[in-house]
Amino acid sequence: MLETPEDSLFDHNAKRVMRQQWMKSQMKARKNSYTDPSPLSLFCGTYNVNGKANLGTETLAKWLFPDDCDETEPKDMYILGFQEIVELTPVNVAVDPLGLSRTQFWLNNIASCLMQSARGGAEYMLVGVQHLVGVMMCIYVKDTLHDLVKDVRWATNAVGVMGVMGNKGGVTCRFTFRSTSICVVCAHLAASRDNVAHRNADFKSIMKQTLLKKDKSIAPPSSPSAATSTSKHVDDSIDYLISDHDLIFWIGDFNYRIDMSLSRQDILDMIANNQLSDLRVFDQLNIERSLSRVFENFNEGELSFPPTYKFQAGTDLYENREGKKKRPPAWCDRILWSEQKPYIPKDVKSTDDNENQKSSKAIQLVSYRSADLHASDHKPVSAEFQVTVRSVDQNREQAVHKSLLKELDRLENNTQPKIDVGPLDFHADCLRYMSQQVFTFQIRNIGETLAIWRFVPKLDEVSLSQQWCLATPSLGMLSPNETATIKMEIFADIRSLPFLSSKLAEFEAEHPTESLPPPPPESRHTSTTTPLEVESDNKEGNDSGKDEGNDEIEECDDELNSEKEEAPVATIRLQDIMVLRVENGRDYFLSLSADFCPTNSDKVMMSVENDKFSSMKFSEGQPQNHETGSEEDERRQSNDGMGGDRRTSSTGSKKGSIFAPEKKEKIKKRWSVIQNNLSKIKDSTVKAVKTHSSGSSRGESGGGGNSSSNGGGSNSSVGSQQSVKRTEAVVQEQLHGAFDYESDENDDIPVGRITSVRVNRTSSEKCMNLDPEEI
């Protein structure tokens, strides 16, 4: 019933999340061990069209299907990116009135080219398209492979004017092909030859801020092949960053130029002399990558083609006209990629397959070139890849998952505390009101680390247990091999009264007439009475009155004693679970149960004490009557001095008798019989004392100077007085032992609470006729 601390020593929810993340990362790192490779031919292309929407007499075939490419084997997938599909004027950037129409223009040209130029009967389906002002990206895949593309998500990230406008930025798409996750970014970064740092910042901003969220409106694929190729340990409901994928491609106009240490004419001369290898050394992107300032861990093919910017539109000449911006030629249009390295666990023996797996690459570059199109001041660039994607083998995946769980358990077991707990089940039989049963058990730290333990509430509860059980202590700390003893109390008393009363009310509502058979006779209260020897010379007189009224007393005793043993009126099963938690370890569940078996007397006592609680709650906060309280204290102390087994104290409030009327009448009748007998005993005792005193006086007057007779008479008188006093004291003691009660002001006899009636013939013979109110 203790409250749990507000702050937990260890957040188990955080531990569960960390465990899941560790398993996910380890499964991903071991993907090659439970997947089979499959080939995918991939074409990536980027083209800055400089706001043009007219190809003239040209088509995109030179770009999508180069002359030296084997057209009989069309690519499985085309990923195409465009920049400046609209002129980057303030109106277009702010409102984007032409974005959709220009996007559709380029989609039509791509679809037409794919259908006319592709051979072998290949047909393509559009996976998706997205644009951000002038940046557009679209993905096509063969219709036979379309169902293998799953979980497609798009995102845009503007990094232009003030870092929020769409004149510069990126369009990102992620998807899963078979069991390999692929992410592609089409970007247009900051311009100007001297703006290298700004371009680096744009790249980092897109990488870090782009979040690919789950589109809940898209239903999962219905293809059986798609379903079986998906790993069940991959969570498709989470959001992804760009860096979370197996394969990453960046395409676009990145605007990196030739280093400013070379003049425009130097650059033109090196191009004319085909000194491209010397010129590549001065490429800003290569310089920044070598310094790990941008595109870290990315790869790029060799720049074996001339710079793709800036040309005179409609020609193959770099811009050199008067009145035009004569930009130094540069490799602005680029394609880079990155892949996650295969992971081979350290505990796996080195084999040729493992070594090949480490050195193998999922992305193999086939070609990297520019195309001879003339509509723009940029030349389009393309890269063809042979990509190895993975397909999950469900049986092997399950085996890897189980081995990881086993390894994780081993690691946790080596570090987590371990305890040995004694019995976990506790049951109390026949629990009466105002009784309890106590159990003890031990916990021992059998681990090698410190063990911190405590009882915690069950889920959605605030208390450690129900009101009828208690564990002490409720928390502790054990060093290795240390043992702690815990006491488990199961009780029915004032602490559990509200709970037990509610349970009893529920039982009586469900069983209005049900009663249980009485248990075997067992006296809950025992007492002994000590016979009283009244010192009197008139033994004959005392014996003569000994048998008077005995029959009446015995008759009353038989009536009362027949009701002495009470049977339970209900058997109520109480059940609870207590949770013993070892911090950073496991939980132990203790089962507690009890059979609460109240009798009619228990019910009466519970009712009275419930009334006390109600009275206390009603009078809480009210001024107290100090005089009444003082009188009540004196009366309680007087009652306590009488002995007996008191289980509650009087509150001073007026209440009716707790006994049924018929039982009360029986007790009144017995009390009347005892009073009559006590009166006779008193008269007989006083008469004997007087007779003895009179005889002593005559002996004194007749003896004259006989000092011994005088002394003897005096001693006899004193002895008789002492005998009377001792008789009165013993009678009082006998009465107090016979009636264990607290007086009730509504009764004319002391029957407020009589736990047992034990005034028998012996006690009645030796009792004085005392006023009941004085007892």
N, C-alpha and C positions, 0 to 999 in steps of 0.2 A: 504494500500500500504506500510505499515511499514513492515520491515523484522522481522521475528521471532527470538528470542534469540537462540544462538547456543546450549546452555545447557538447557534442559527441567527441570522444577522444580520437575517433577515426571515421572519416566519411566513407561508408561502404558503397554509396552510389558512385563516388569518384573512383573508387577502386574498380568497380565493375566496368566503368567507361574506359579506364586505362587498360584493363584486361582485354576488352573488345578491340581497342585500337591496336594493341600489341599483336593480337591474333590476326587482325586484318593486314597489318604491315608485313608480318611474317609470311602469311599466305601469298601476298602479292610478290614478295621477294622470291618465293619458291615456285612461282608460276610455271617455270619451265619444267619442273619435275613432275607436274601432273597435267600438262597440256601437250598437245601434238602440233607440230608446225604445219602451216598451210601458206602457199604463196599468194601474193596480191600485187599486181602490177598497178602502179600509181603514177599519175601525171599531175604535177603541180605547175601552175603558170601564173604570172603576174603581168599586168599591162596597165600603165598610166596612159589613158586615152586623151588627156588634156582637154576635157570638156567636149570632145567631138562625138557626134552621133551619126557619122557617115563614113563608111569604109570605102566609098567610091566603087571602083571595079574589083577591089580586093575582097578576099574572104579570110576567115580565121584558120583556114586549112594549113597555111604555112606555119602557123603557131602550134596548132593542135596536132597536126600530122606532118612533121618535118620530112623533107625529101628522102633522107637516108634512114628513115624509120620504117620498120617492117609493118606495113599497114594490114597485113593478113592476120596479125595478132593484136587487135585493138586492146587498149588498156582497160583494166577492170574498173577503174575509178578515175574521174577527172575532178580536180579541185582548182578552181579558177578564181583569181582575185583581180579586181579593177580598182583604179584610183582615178579621181577627177572625172567621174562619169557626168558630172555637171560642173560648170565653171564655178570656181570658189569665190563668187561675189558675195557681198554682205547679205543681199536678199536671199540668195540660195542657201547660204549658211544658216541664216536665222529662220527661214520659213520652209526651205526645201520643197519648192513647188514642182520640181521636175524629177525628183528622185525615183518615184515609182515608174514613170514613163520611160526614163532612161534605163532603169533596171530591166524592164520588159524588152526594150530594144536589144540589149545585149543577150538576154536569154533566148530570144528568137534566133539571133545569129548563131549562138552556140549550138542550139538544138538542130538548126538546119545543117550546120557543118558536120555535126556528129552523125546525122542520118545519111548525108550524102557521101562522106569520106570514109566512114567506117566500113570495113569489109568483114567477110566471114559471117554475115547475117547478124551482127551484134546490134542490140537495141539498148538504149539507155533510159533510165528514169531519174527524174530530179529528186534528190534527197531533201534539198532545202536551199533557200536563198535569203540573204539579209543584206541591208545597206545602211550606212551612216553618212548622210549627205553625199559626199563624192566617193566614199569607199563602199565597194560591193563585193560579196563573195557568194559563189554558188557551187554546189557539189552534185555531180552526176555519177551514177553507178549502173553497171549492167543490170538489166531486168532480172537475170537469173540469180543475181547476188543481192538483190534489194532486201530480201527478208533477213539477211544476215546483219544488216545495219540496224542497230538498236540504240535506244536512249539518246536520241538526237537533241541537243540543246544549243541555243544561240545566245550571244550576249554582245553588246556594243559598249565601247568605252571612249568617250571624247576627251582629247587632251590638247585641243587647239587654243584659241584665244582665251586668255585667263584660265586655261586648264579645263574649260568646260564646253567650249564650242566645238562643233563637229567638222570644222575645216581640216582638222588633223585628228587621228584616232585610229581605232582598230575594231574590226568585226571578228568575233571568235565563234567557232563551232566545235563542239565535241560530240563524239559518238563512239559506239563500241561495234567493232567488226569482228564477228565470232566472239572471242573472249579477250580481244586486245582493245584497249582504250586509246583513241586517237584524238588529238586536239590540233586544230589549225587556226592560225591567226593571220588575217590580212590587214596590214597596217600601212598608214601613211604618216611618217614622222616629220618633225620640224625641218624646215628648209634653211637655206643660207650656208655658205661654205664654212663660216666661222662659228657655227652654232652646234658644235659637236656635243657639248655638255647637255644642251637642251634635248638633243636626240636621245642621248643615253637616258635622260630622265623620263622621256616619253616611253621608252621601252620598259623601264622598271615599273612605271605607273601602270601600264597595261598588264604586265605580268602579275603584279601584286593585287590590283584592284578588280580585275575581271573575275566575276563570280558566276559560274554556270549553274543555274538553279533548275530543279526538277520541274518540268511542265506537267502539272497534274491532269491537264486536259487531254494529253496524249495517252491512249491506251497501250499496254504492252503488246508486242507482236504476237500474232496468233499462230505463226508458223511453227510446226513441231520442231523443225531443224533449229529455229532460232531459240526455242525454249530449252532444248537439250544442250545447247552450246553455252548456255549461261551458267556461270558459277553461282551456286546457291549461297556461297559465303561472301558474295559481292553485294554491297548495299546500294541499290539504285535510287534510294530516297534521299541521299545526302547531297549537299551542294559541293561543287568541285572548283578548285583553282586550276589555272593552266598547268601548273607544275605537278598536278596529281595524276598525270596520264602516262601511259607506257610510251607513246610516240607523240612528239610535238613538232609541228612544222610552222615556220614563220615565212610568209610570202608578202611582197609588197614593195612600195617605193619608200625605202628607209632614208633616202636623201643624204647618205654619207658620200662625201666628195673626195677628191684627191687633195692631199695635204697642201697647205698654202706655201710650203717651201718651194714648190714647183709653180712656174708661171703657166699661163694658159698656152703660150706658144711652146714651151717645153713639153707639155702634155701632148699637144698636137703632133709635135715632131716624133715623140716616142711611139705614138700610135701609128704614124705613117711608116716608121721604120720597124714596126711589128715588135717593139720592145715591151711587150705586155708583161713579161715576168719582172722586168725592172720597174715598170709602172705600178705593179701590184704592191710593191713594198711601201708605196706612198698612199695607199688606200686607207682612208680614215677608219673604216670599220675593221680592217685587219689590224691596224695599230691599236685600236681600243680593245679588241678581243685579246690581243697578245698581252695587254696590261690588265686583263680580267675586269674591265670596267663595264662591259656590256656583253650580252649573248654568251655568258660563261657556260661551258659544257655543251655548246652548240657546234655543229659541223657545217661546212660549206664546201661545195665543189670548187675546183680550180677555175679561176676567171680566165678562161682561154678565149673568150670573145671580147671584142672591143667595148669600151664604155658605151652604155645604152642611153646616155643623155649628154648634151642636148643637141638634137638634130633639127635640121630645117625640114618642116613638115612637107611630105611628098617627095623627099629625096633621101639619099644615103649620106648626105653631107652634114657635118656639124655646123651649127649656126654661126655664120660669119658675115651676115648681111649688115649693112649700115642701118642705123636706127633701131636695131634689134638688140636684145640683151644677149651679149656674147658670153655665155656661161662657159667656164672651163669644162671639158668633157669629164664624166664621172660614171662610176658603176652605182647608180642610185637604186636600180631595181635588182633585188636579191631574193634568194631562197635559201633558208637555213633549216636545220633539223636537229633534234636531240632525242635520245632514247635512254630509258633506264637500263642500267647494266644488270645482267643476270646475277643472281645471288646463289652461291653454293655454300651451304652450312659448313662450318669448320669440322664438325664431327663426321662428315661424309668423306670417305676415302677418295683420294685423288685418282681419277681414271681418265682415259683418253677422251671419253665423252664429256666429262666434266670440264677438262681443259679446253676442248673445242667450244663448249658452251660459253666459257668465260671470254674467249677471244672472238666468238662469232658476234655478228651485228645483225640486228633485226632490219636495219635499213641499208640497202646497198644502192649507191648512186649509179645509174646507168648512163645518163647524159645530162649535161648542164650547158645550155646554149641560149642564144638570142635569136629571134625570128626577124626576117626582113619584111616588116610591115611599115607603111609610110604615112599612115593617117595622123600620127601624133608626133610630138617632139621626143618621145621615148620609144624605144624598141621593146617589144614584149620579150620576156624571159621565161624559159621553161626548164623543168628538171624532171627527169623520169627515174622512178625508183622501183626496185624489186624489194617488196616488203614481206617479211615473214610474220604472219599473224598466228595466234595460238588458238587451239580448240580444246576445251576442257574434257578430260577423261574423268567421269564422275567417280568411278571406283578409286582411281589413284588420288583424286582430290580428297576423298573421304579419308583415305589412309594417311595422307599428309596432315590433314586437320587433326586426326586422332593423335598422331605422333607429336604434334605441336602442343596439344592439350596435356599430354603426358609429360612432356618436357617442362611446360609451365607449372604443372602441379609439383614436379620434382624440385624446381627452383623455389617455389613458394614454401614447400614443406621444409626445405633446408633452412629457411629464415623465419618462418612463422612460429609463434609459441604453441606448445602442445601441453594439454593437461589431461589427467586421468580423473574422471568423475565417477563417484560412487553410484548407488542405485538412483535411478531416474524416475521411479514410480513410488508414490506415497498415498496410502489410503487409511482413513480413520473410520472405524466401525462404531455404530451406535453412539453418535455424538449427542450428548444431552446439553441443554442450555446451562450455562455457567460451568462448562467443562472444556478441557482441551487435551490434545494429544501432541506430543513433541517427538520429532524424528531428527536424527543427526546423520550427516554424510560428509565425506571428505573429498577435497579436490587436491590433486598433487601435480606440480609442474614437472613433467617428464621430458621437457625439451631442453634446449641449450641456451635459450634466450629468456629474458624477463617476460613474465606473463601477467598482464593486467586484465582482470576480469570484473564483471559487474552484471547485475540483473537489469534487463531493459524491458520496457513495455512492448507488448505485441503490436502489430501493425494497426494503426489508427486508434490506439489507446494511449492514455497518459499515465495510468497507474501500473505498477509492477505486477500486481495481482489483484484478485477480488478481496473483499473485506474480511473473509473468514480464514485467510492464510497469510503467513508472513515469514520471510527468510531473513535471518540475521547472521553475520553482516551481509549487506547487499552489494558490497564491492570490496576489492582488495588487490594486492599485488604479491606475486610469488616469484622468488628467485629459483633457479634450477634446483630440483629435488625438494623444494619446500612444500609443506602441506598445510592446508587450512581446513578448519571444521566449520560447517555451516549448520545452523539450527533451523529446522523447518517446523513452524507451529501451525497447527490446524485447530481452530478454537471456535466456540460459540459463546460469546459474552457481550458485554456492553459495546465493544468495538465493532462487532458484526451485527448488532441488533437491527439496524434498518434493513440490511440485506436479507437477514434471516426472516424478518417479519414479512417482507415482500414475497419471498419464496413460500412461506407458510400460507399467505393469503392466496397465492396462485394455486397451491395444492388443494386448499379447501374449496376453491372455486371449481376445480376440476373433479374433486371427489367429495361432494357435499355430505354423503352418508357413510363413507368408507371408514372403517376402523380396523386396527391391526390386533392380532391376538397378543395377550400379555406375555412378556418375556419370562424366563425362569426367575423364581423368587431370589431377590438379592437386596439386602438392606443397604441403602445409601448412607444411613446415619445410624450409628451405634452409640449406646450409652450404658452406663452401669449405675445402679442405685445401691448405695451403701445402707444396710439396715441400721436403724437407730435404736440403741438400748436406753430406755428411759429409767433412770435410777430412782426407784421408789420402793419403799417397803411394802406397799400395797400392790404386789404383783397380781394378787388374786383379783383385785378390783380392775386392774388394767385388762387382765385376760377376759374378764366377764364382758367387757365391751368390745372385745377384739373382733368378734364375728358379726357384730350388728352392722347391717347395711352392706355386707360383702356381696351378697347376691346381686343387689342392685348395681354395685360398682362393676362387678364382673360382666353383667349384662350390657352395661354401657361400653365397657372395654371391648367386648366382642363386636359391638356395632361399629366402633371407631377403628379397631384394628383390622376389620375386614376391608377397610378402604386404605390401609397403610401402603400397600404396594400398587403403584400406578403403571398402567401399560402405555406404551407410546401410542399416540393417536395418528401419527404420520411417519413415513420414511421418505425423506427428501434427499435425492442424490445431488451433491454439489461437485462440480468439476471445474478445473482450471488448468491452464498451462503457464508455466513461468519460463522465461527465456534467459539462459545464462550465456552471456557473450564474452568471448575472449578477444580483446582488441587485436586487430590484424590477424585474427585466427577464425575459428569456426564458432557456430552457435550450438548450444546444447538445450534440449527442450525437456523440462521436468513436468511430469504428469501428476497432478494432485486431485484427489477425490475424497469425499466423506459422505457418510450416511447420517444425516441429521434426523434424530428421532425424538421429537419433543413429546412430553406428556401434558395432561391437562394443567398440572401445576406449573410446568414450564410455560405454557401458553398464558396462564394468569400472570406469572412473573414478567413475561415479555410485555404483556399489555400494560401492567402497572408502570414499568420502566419507560415504555413508549409515552405514557401520559406524563411522566416526569420530564422527558425531553420536550414534549409539547409545551408544558408549563414553563420550563426554563427558557425556551425560545420566545414564548409569549411575553414573559416578564423581563426579557433581556433589554437593558437600557433604562428600566424603570427604577425609581429611587427605592432603596431597601428600608424596611422597618427594622431598625437596629434592636429595638426592644424585643420585637417578636423573634428576631434572629437569635438573640441571646437566650430567650426562653427555649427556643428550639434546640440550641446547642446543649443546654443543660439536660433537656429531655433525652437527646440522642446519647449523651454521655451516660445518663442513668441507665438507659436501655443497654448500652454496650457493656456496662458493668455487670449485667445479669448473666453474662456468658451466652452460650449457644452459638450456632453456626449462622452468622449473619452474612448474607451475600449482597445486600444493598442496605442503604441507610434511608431513614425517613426524611421526607422533604417538608413536613409540617403542613402540607395541604390536606384538606378534608376529603376523604374518599369513603365509599361504602365498603362493607366487608368483602374480602376477596373470596369468601367461601360461599358455596351454594346455600340457599335458605334451609334445605332439609338437613345438611350437615351441621349448620350453625345451631339448629334446634337440638340436635343430638349432643353437641358439646355443652349447651346450656343445661340440658338435663343432667349430664354427668357432673357438671360443676355444682348443681343444686344438691345432688346426692353427697358429693364430697363435703359440702358445707355442713350438712346435717351431721355427718359422721365426725367432722372436725369439732363441731360443737360438743358432742358427747365426749370425745377424747379430752377436750379442754376441761370440761367439768370433772371428769374422772381424775385427771392429773392434778387439778387444783385441790380436789377433795383429799387426795392422797398426801399432798404436801402439807395441808392444814392438819390432817390427822397426825402426821409425823411430828409436826411442830408442837402440837398440843401435848403429845406424849412426852416430848423432851422437856416441856415446861413443868409438867407434874413431877418428873423425876428430879428436877432441880430443887423444887420447893420441899419435897419429901426428904431429900438427902441432907438438908441443913448444911453443915460445914464440910460436907464431902466434896472436896475440890475436884476430885476426878469426875464425879457425876456432873458437877457444874460445867467443867470443861467439855465433857462429852456432849452435854446438851447444846452448848454453843456451837460446837463443830457440826452437829447434826443439822442445826438451823442454817448455818452457812452453806453446808453441802446441799441442802434442799433448794436454797435460792440459786446456787450455781447450776443445779440440775435443771431447774425451770428455764434459766437463761440459755443453757446449752440446748435444751429441747426446742426453744423458740428458734435459735440459730439454725439448727439442723432442719427444722420444719421449713424455714425460709429457703434453705439450700435445696431441699427436696422439691419444693414448689418451683423454684427457678429452673431446676433441672427437668422438671416434668413439663413445664410450659415454656417453650422457646418462642417468644413472640415479640412483636412491636405493637403497642396499644393503638387501637383505632378509636377515634373520638365518637364515632357513630355507633359503637358497640357498648353494651353494658357489661360485657365480660371480656377478658383479655384474649381475644382470638384474632388479633390483627394478622399475624402470620405464625401459625403453629406448624412447625416442620414435622413434629411427631408427638403423639400424645402417649405419655409413659407413666401417668399417675396410676399406680396399682394399689393393691390392698395393703401392701407393706407401707407405702408412703402415706396412704390415707390414715392408717392407724397412728402415725407419728406426726401428723400435721396439726397445727393450731388453726383456729377459725380466724384467718387473717382477711382483711378487706382486699378484694381483688384489685382495686385501684391503687393499693399501696405496693403491689408486686412490680 
